[in-house]
C-alpha cells in the first residue's frame, strides 16, 4: 500500500469512527475498540488505524490512556452535519486552531496601536452586529467585518494580508458558528454579543492582555459550540 492509499484509508477510518461517535454508537466516556479490532472492522492495517486515531486525538474527540486504550472525550453536535460534511470537521478544527493564536495576537496588537479612527470603526462594526442580532438575523457579514476591523487596527500589513488570504476559511467558520448559535438563539446570541463586547472594550481601553484574553475566549467558545456538553459560559 503506497502513502496516498494509506492516507485515503485512514480518512475512511477517521470518518467512520467520527460518524459512530456522532451517532452515539461510542458514547462519551466509553472505550473504543482496540487497534486490532478496528483493523478487522475496517479491513485495514494497524498503522492506518493509528493514523485515524491520532487525528481524532488532535481534534480533541478522543484521548488515549497508557495501557488502557482510547476513550471518547466529546462529540460534534449532531446539528453540525446538517451544515457541513463530516469530513470537513477536522479542517474546521484546524482553522479554529490557527485563528485562536492569530486573532488573539492581533487583538493584543490592535489594543496597543489603535487610534481614534480605529476605535470609531470598531464601535460602528459592533453596532451593526448588535442591530442585526436584535432583529433576530445575525449577519455573518457584520461578524466577519468586526474581525477584519480588529485586524486592520494592528496597522501591520502582514496581519492584514494573511487575514485577507484566509478570509474565506475564516468566514466559513463564522458562518457555521452563527448557524449553530441560532439553534439556541436567545441564550447563545447574548453570549456571542458579550464575547464581542469584551474584545471591543479591551481594545478601546488599550488593554493588550485583556484584548488577547477576550479574543481567545471568543474563538474558543465559537469552536466549542461545535460540541455538545462543552461549556460556553462567560
PyMOL commands that set and color helices and strands:
alter all, ss='L'
color gray80, all
select helices_A, chain A and resi 3-22+35-42+46-58+78-82+86-113+116-134+140-152+157-182+185-204+208-224
alter helices_A, ss='H'
color red, helices_A
select strands_A, chain A and resi 62-65+69-72
alter strands_A, ss='S'
color yellow, strands_A
deselect
rebuild
show_as cartoon
